[in-house]
């Protein structure tokens, strides 16, 4: 639980949010509440294993989404009253949860916005995983800026887009959070002050590790639009 508290302290600081009251049988769930806009990030304490990230798909009809996902190759891991945990064909966990009308994006905070979940997919599963998430979401689907990327862009009003990234080597499917940044260096310095550490630097993004070891990326995408920087 100490690690969970450290993670919540870090992520509320970098997103300018506050924690909701805990909920769940063990008080293991909290929501990060912005001052303006609708909440789109939640945190969950786990009893064992490494932490990570996963998508929660908020929909009007949870059973219909679950049925669609199963028809497309997913499996139900844990059915619950009103929501469910599923596993994609490549092994990525995700949740189907009720939609409560969330549509207003939280604001840009100090030149950054947490606006993307990246699904890290083993190379052998990449094409089928792109097809699965494209069919399940119904969102605009198109190749990204690099051969290993594929983008799913949500309809106007939704807060978070999905990026699929083909891994270079076989391994388990996973996911991480991406923040769009006006200035990566400035954001990195702020995050390091809060306890994060840099992992690797790339031309348009930097891989970071939060104070509890969770991996995430700072990207050069525009926080307002999610678009890539214009080449000089």
MOCOR-V806359 format. One line per field, one symbol per residue. ss: DSSP state (~ for helix, > for strand, _ for the rest). psi: psi as a letter, one per 20 degrees, with the letter a starting at -180 (. if undefined). A space follows every 50 residues. Layout:
BEGIN
ss->???
psi->???
END
This chain:
BEGIN
ss->_~~~~~~~~~~~~~~_>>>___>_____>>>>>>______>>>>______ ____>>>>>__~~~~~~~~~~___>>>>>>__>>>>>_____>>>>>>__ ________>__>>>>>>>>>>_~~~~~~~~~~~~~~~__>>>>_____>> >>>_______>>>>>>_______>>>>>>>>__~~~~~~~~~~___>>>> >___>>>>>_____>>>>>_____________
psi->hhhghggggghhgijlrqqrqqrrhjkipqqooqhqrqpjpqqppqirrq abqrqooorhnghggggggghiirqpgoproirqprprhijpqrqpqqpk jpippqrpoljqpojpppoopqhhigghhggghggghjrppqqaiqhjqp poprqphqhprpppppqhqqrqqaqrqpppphoggggggghhhjirqqfq prhjqpprprijipqrqprjqphhhjqqqpq.
END
